[in-house]
Every structure is written in structure tokens, then in C-alpha cells.
Amino acid sequence: MGDRAYLSKSYKNILVSGVSNEGILDTVLIQINRPDAMNALNIELMGEIAEVLKAADKDDKAGCSVITGNEKAFAAGVDIKEIAGPDSVEIYFREMFASWDVIRLVKKPIIAAVSGYALGGGCELTMLCDMIVASETAKFGQPEINLGVIPGAGGTQRLTRAAGKARAMEIVLTGRMVTSAEMHDMGLVTKVVPANKYLEEAISLAKSICSKPSVAVQLAKESILKSFDTTIETGIEFERKNFYLLFSTEDKMEGMKAFIEKRKPEWKNK
Ligand code: CAA
């Protein structure tokens, strides 16, 4: 089940397509498409990304999503022209991060394929994704300090959890650009690849995930993310419940039976 109209719909700020993975689940490819504005993330654009990811969650034929930009920019931040005017009360009631909260709760894995600038909200969007494949020439950073503000889409939290206090402080307080290699050293980037390979590698990683049983993939993602907001005891209990839950899936029966019978499993994704 699941409506696939979201794959052929035309959006104002993004391009969306389904990448067929021959016999296994498809990858949903989302390309941020505001090249004249360095792919700046306005509220409408974030709403479109959230809409597609939610639809992909409900699509039984989709296993994983990839978000990318273009060679010059993944995204150079939240759209400054959209937030330059409002005062604090106005921006508070605008709920500019509502779609970010929706994306945070997406169940299927999301990979960011990054080339060029991933700054401010762009960097935060990559960190909101589950994995990042980055071109060796990509430039990350949280330059909000140069605008008189601070990261507002999770940057101070996600960067600090990975990089530690001292490095997060330096990056956020100076607003300098950060290389892919540094992001990789801090555990934020999964893989750094040659400049012409970032999308191909991200799509190949997505394909490998699409070949796995989807319910287990989604519960593994949920369990890993749980580790960011709980104690080790609660996290282990949560993981254990998800482990037990998977014992009611057809794929658990099939996976273990196939191992014992020395054959390849045939996943039903249920
Ligand atoms: N918002 C709106 N427009 C942006 C933008 C942004 N974040 N980043 C770039 N643009 C626009 C520019 O205004 C310019 O538009 P015009 O042609 O109409 O003038 C166009 O994109 C091309 O940009 P540049 O001419 O600046 O390109 P460049 O190659 O000289 O520089 C850059 C590239 C270093 C990325 C530079 O554009 C830049 O510094 N951008 C802003 C980065 C930034 O401060 N990001 C943080 C945003 S605030 C935020 O994200 C808040 C949050 O945490 C939630």
C-alpha cells in the first residue's frame, strides 16, 4: 500500500524522484533546487522536504531517502531574506522549525549527499539526516554568529554531542568553515569521497540499506537515535523492546531460517 503520487508531483523548491533498485526497495531522491539562492532553506522548501519524507515513510516500496543539493551548495543556510525582517515575537509565532520537527520523527533512514556549502541551517539539515556522504571539497559550518544570531535548528546540540564542547564552541563562536575531513574526524560525516562521486556513493549506500528488511532498519534507526536523549539503562531497555518486537515480523522468521538453510533471505518488509 502507500500512495506514490508524491514521486511525480512537482514541487516549487525541490526535485523528487524514485531511484529503482531492481527487485529491492526504491531510494527516494530529493534535490534542493534553489540554485540562484545557494539553496537557501525557506519555510516552504522545508515543508516540501517534510511532506516527501512523510510520504516515503508510508510508501511500502521506498526504503531510504537521499537529500542532496548541487555541486556548489547543499544549502547555504536558512533563507536570510525570509528571517531578516521579523522580531522575536513574530518569528516565534511563525513556527519556522515545524517541518524540522516532522523530519526529526521520520522513520526511514535519510542520507545527506553533500557537495559545496552546507552552512547554518544547511549544516544543521545534514546533521538532522542519519548519515552524511560528503565530497572532499564540501564546506560545512555554523556562521550564524556573523549575523548576530546562533544556530537555531539543532546545531549547538548535534554538533556538541559529536564534536565535544571545546570543538563545538570554536566552530560556533568563530563561524568558520569546517572541512569534510574535520567533520569526518568528529564522527559527523559517514564517508568523504572524491568531488565527482558524492551522489553516486550516497545512492549506493542507500541501495545497500534498501536491500535490508525495512522494519528492522526502521527500528534500528529509532534505537540508535534514542541514545541521544536518554540514559544508557533506558536506552538499553528501549533497544531490547525493539529487538523483541522484531520477533513478530515475517522477516525475522525468514532471515534466521534462510541462514540455517544456507540460502539468501527473501524479505517481505513486514
Ligand atoms: N539566505 C538567502 N540567500 C542566500 C543565502 C542564505 N542563507 N546564502 C546565499 N544566498 C544568496 C545570496 O544572497 C545571493 O543572492 P543574489 O544573487 O540575489 O545576491 C546568492 O545566494 C549567491 O550568493 P553569494 O553571491 O553570496 O555567493 P558567494 O559564492 O559569493 O558566497 C556563501 C557563497 C559563502 C555561501 C555566501 O552566500 C554566504 O555566506 N551565505 C550565507 C551563509 C550563512 O550565513 N548561513 C546561515 C544562515 S542563518 C541560519 O541558517 C539560521 C539557523 O541556524 C536556523
Residues whose N, C-alpha, C, O or C-beta is under 5 A from the ligand:
A	BS01	CAA	D36 A37 M38 A40 A76 G77 V78 D79 I80 K81 Y117 L119 G120 G121 P143 E144 I150 P151 G152 A153
